[in-house]
Amino acid sequence: MTETGTIFAILGASIGVAGGAYGTWRSICKASTIDERRFLVKASLIFWVYVVGFVALILLMASNWKWLLYVLYIPILLVLISWCNKRIASIRANHNADST
């Protein structure tokens, strides 16, 4: 018989992936220009590869080195988010300047 913790771990991970996929899809659909949409597709791919790679390393790496992954993961993720937000703002500003 399957342990309850395993069921909830699988359920929680599935909900997390589904939420990430839905958020990615909505962000791409909400893009106002083709340049913004193109950037969001590329940025989404970068984020998905980064996060899946992190999870894979957490699952495969020896437990005494996992702390190092978190030390690297969080600052890099914050830099990626900041870069993405600035780039989207730049794309929107260029679009607004072109349309006036």
Beta strands, then each sheet from edge to edge (+ up, - down):
end
